[in-house]
Amino acid sequence: MTTALAAAVLSPAAAPAPTRLWTPSRVLVTRSAAERPHGQRVLARLEAAGVDAIELLPGDRLPNLRGDGDRAAFMAAKQTLAVVVPPPSKRRLQPIPPSADWRFDLAEGCPAHCQYCYLAGSLSGPPITRVFADLDEVLGDLEAYVGLGAVTSGTAARGDEGTTFEASCYTDPLALEHLTGGLATAVEYFGTHAWPGPVQLRATTKFDDVAGLLGLPHGGRTRLRFSVNADQVARRFEGATSPVAGRIAALAAVAAAGYPVGLTIAPIMPVEGWQEQYGRLLDDVAAALPAGTDLTVECITHRFTPGSKETLTDWYPRTKLDMDEATRTTKRGKFGSVKHVYSKETMAELRGWFTSALAEQLPTARVLYWT
């Protein structure tokens, strides 16, 4: 176990101290959001956290946040939190393969500065973080989707997970939890609601502030996954996130609290010495987890689209992230979308190594998918 991880892992009964808590420099709250119960809870938490730059808007339109498109405008947007009520179309859930049957959103946007951020190709407009104030209504709608999914529900490979709901498709919910309490609300709802069939809430994170989740009545119905990576990748490309050692300590803490847990190893990159670096990562996870942990693994290699590359190089003009199309294979979707992935040979080498290493170092873990 690395020295940093050994210092971060506490006794099973304790939560590791959070290594990073985001404080937005500006908070915008729409009128409808302030009227919702969850919006009021968020306001109370913001005030308790000492956030004083809170603007209660007279209506439901956010002010123009685009600025002049320069670096200062980008940083201002990344430091802005908006509490809003999304349009009704957001209430119609969409499937989210290969992760889960359905996606529902606690928020959109993230305060971290990952230079490979997939949100760059998924969300339009300035990169502010929007927290959705209609959480209570959204949770009440989920029962209608139980048993209707096609990714896990009713499948031979993952049917034991029940109907799965992904809460971290367009955000990192733990990055915002100290300000919103939304993830805890969802965990408790999933754990105590009388569902018509088996269900699972899924969330993944690069943060480690899990103290508020450990004592919840989760009922084993929430799988908390921690996104981890090789040291070189995390240090160079995952700005404003918790250190990997802190994430592993948080993983161990929630596993000790009875949660099923997961590793999201992403994005996997064949950097120099990658076998040794990812090997140390798996060793650290194996050393930290309590015996008998219910652990899954999801492996996602680095990929990018033309649109995400343009946005990311605009956001992070001095990035050293490898986005050279000449060294990649181009994949095209059925509707003409373009994605640049590693070559067939590189993918085969990566997958072969991870398959063997996971079987050896985390033999009880269940690998859900490789992509």
N, C-alpha and C positions, 0 to 999 in steps of 0.2 A: 504494500500500500504506500502511495506517495506521502511525503511529509505533510503536504497541504491537506490531503484527504484525512489523514490520521488526526489532524488538529480539528477538522470540521465535524467528524462523526462523534456524536454524543451518545449517552446511554439510550436504550430503546424507548424509554418513557419520556424523553425530552425532545424538544424541537431544536434544530440548529438555529442560531441567531441569524436573521436575514442579513445577507451581505450587501444588498442593494434595494432601496425603496425609492420609487420614482415620485417626485413632487412636481406636478405641472406648474408652469409659470403663469398659465392663464386657463380659466375654466369658464365655459359658456354653457348656460342651462336654458333650454327653451321653456316657454310657458307650459306647454302640455307635459313636458318631462317633470317639471316641478310639481305638477298636480298628481302625478302617479305615486303610489306608495313606495315603489322601488326608487324612484327619483328622489323622494324625500329622505329615504335611508342613505342614498349616496351623498346628498347634501350634508346630512349629519356627520357622516364619516369624513368628508372633506374638511368640514369645520374642526372636527376632533383632531385631524392630522395637521392642523395649522395652516391649511391652504386658505389664503385670504383674498387672492385675486379671482373672486367668483362674480360673474356677471349674470344676473337674472334677466333674460331677454323678454321684451314685451310680447313677442309672438313666437312662431315656430320656425322662422327662417334664420339660419346662421348668417353672420356677416361675411363679406367677401374675404376669404383667407388665402387667396392665391398669391397676393403680393406681386412682385415683379419677376418672379421666377429665379431669383438669385439665391445664393447660399444662405443669406440671412433669413429669407422668407421660408426656405426649407426648414431651417433650425427652429424658427418660430412656430411653424406648423407642428413639428415633432414635439414641441413643448406645450401643446395645447390639448386640453381635454374638453370634449363637448358631451353633454348629457342630453339625449334627444329621444323622441319617439319615432321609430322608423316607419316607413310607409306600410300599408296593409299587405303589400306583396311579400314582405319579409316574413310574414306569418305562415306562408305556404312553404313547407320544408322541402329541401332538395336532397337527393341521395349524394353521398360523398365517398365513392369508392377510391382506393381500396380500404379506407379507414373504417367507415361506419355506414349503417343504413341511412341515417338522416343527419343533416346539419342544422343546428340551431345556434344563433349567435347571441352571446352576452354582450359583445362589443365588436367593433371593426377598427383595425389599426393597432399599433404597438409602439411603445416608447423606446424599444431597443434599436440598436443601429447595426443590424446584421447586414454585411455588405452583399450577401447573396439573397436578400429578403424576397421571398416569393410573392409577397403582397405587392411588390413593385409592378408585377404584371397582372395583378388581380383586381386591385382597387384603383379607381380614378380620382383625380382631384388632389388637393394638398394632403400630405400624410398626417392629418390630425387623428387622434384616437376618439372614436365615438362610442360612448357607453349607452346602451339601450335601456330606457326606463320602463318598458312594458314587460319586464321579466315575469311578473306574476301571471299575466295573461298568457304569455308564451308557454310557461310551464303547464298551465291548465289545458292547453291545446294538445300536448304531446300524446295523451292517452289515445287519441284517434289514430295514431300512426303505429301503435303496437301491433306486431305481427305482420306488418305489410312491407317490410324491407326486403331487399334482395342481396345485400352484401354479407350480413351475418344471419339475420332472422330466417330460420327455415333451411339454412344451408348445411351440408354435411360437414364441411371443414370447420365452421365457426358457429354453428347453431347453438352451442352451449352458452354463448355470450348473450343470447336473446336479441331483442331489438335494440340496436345501438344508436346512441345520439352523440354526435361529435360537437363539442362546445368550443373548440379552439381552431376552427378552420381559418378564420380571418382575424384572430387576435391571440395574445397570450394572456389567458384569464388570470394567472397568478401574478403577472406583472402589475395588474390593476387591483388585486384583491384587497389590499389594505385601504384602498380608496372607495371601493364599491361594495364589497361583501357579496357580490353576485355569484361567485363560484360556490361559496358556502351555502347560500340559499338553494342553489340547484342541487348540491350534494345532499342536503337534508331532505329536500323534496323527493328526490329519487329514492332515498333510503327509507322514507316513512310512508309514502303514498301507496294506496292499495291499487296496484297496477293489474290490468287484466291478463298479463303474461309476463315472462321474464324480460327484464330491461337492463341496460347498462349505460351510464353516463361516461363519456370519455373526454379527457382533456390532457393536453400536453403543454410543457412549459420549459423555459430556459431560466427560471427563477427558483428561489428556495424559501420563500416566506410561507411555510406550511403550518405554523403554530395554530392558526385559527381553524384548521381543518382536522386536527388530530382527534379531538373529542366529539366530533359530530356523529350522529346516528346514521352512518352511511350504509349500513346493511349489506356491505359487500357489493353494492350496485354501482360504484364509481371506480373506474380504473384511471388512476393518475399516472401519466407517463412523463418522463423527463428526457428532453432532447439533449443529447450529449455528443461529443465529438473528440477527435484527436487534439492534443494540446496545441499543435501548430495552427490548426484550423480555428479553434476556439479563441486563441489569443489574438490572431490577426484579423479575424472577420466577424466576431460576435461582440461588438461594442455595446456597452451599457447593459450587459446581462450579468447574471450571477456566475461566478467561476464554476467550472465543471465540478470541482471538489465540493462546492456548496450544494450543487444540484444532486450529487450522489448522496451526500449526507441527508438531504431532504427526502430523497427516494427511500433511504433506509428508515427514516422516521415514519413516513406514511405506511410503509410496509409493516413496521412494528405495530402500527395502530390498526392493522387488519385490512387495509385496503389492498385489493389487487393492484399491481403496479406494472409499469412498462418502461422499456427503453425505446426511444426513437433515435436511432443513430443516423444523424442527418445534418447537412448533406455530406455523404461519404466522398472523400477526395483522395486520389492517389498521390499525396504529397510525398516529399522525400522522407524515407523511413516510415512510411505509413503502416507497415505491418507491426513494427515495434510500438508505435504510438497507439494504434488501436488495440494492440495486445495489452499494453499497460492499462488502458481504459477498461477493458473487460476484466482484468485482474482486480482493479479497484472496486468495480461493481460487485464482483463475486465476494470480495472480502467484507464489504459493507452490509450486504443484505442478510437479514435474519434467516435462520433455517426454515424451510417450508414456504418461502415466499412464492406467491402466485405471480409469475413474471412472464410478460410477453416481450417480443422484440420486433421492431419494424425497421427495415433497412431501406434508406432512400439515398440514391446517388445524386450528385450535383447535376443539375440541368438548368438551362435558361432558354428564354424565347427572345426573338429580336426586340420585342417591346420591353421586356424586363431589362435586357442589357442596356438599352437606351436610357431607361429611367435610372438604373443603378449607377451608370457612369456619370449621369447628371448629378445624382445625390452624392456619390462618393468618387469625385474625379481622380483621386490619387490611389484608387484601389489597386491592389496587386492580384485580385481575383482573376483566375484563368477563365476568360470567356472568348477564347479564340475559336471561331467557327471552323477553321481549317483543321483543327485537331479533333473535331467532333463528328458524330454521325447525326444526320438530320432525320427526325421522325415527323411525319405529317399525319394530322388527325383527319377524321372523315369529313370534317367541315373546312379543311384547308389550313388548320392551325399548324404552326411550325415550332418544333422543340429541338434543341441541340443537346445531345446526350453523349456519353463516352462511347468510344468505339466498341465493337463487338468483342474484340480481344481484351480490352481493358475491363469491360464489364464482366467477362468470364473470369478473369484473374481475381477481381475484387470479390465476386460472388463465391468463387471457390474457396478463397481464404476465409471469408466470414462464415461460410457454412461449417468449415472445419473448426475454426476458433471458437465459435459459439457452442458447438457440440462438446468441445473439450473444456472450456472455461465456465460456461453457464449451462450445464447439461440438462437442467430441469426446465429451462426457459422454452417457450413455444414461439417460434418465428412465424409471424403472421403473414408477412409478404416481403418481397424484394422488388424494388422498382428503381 
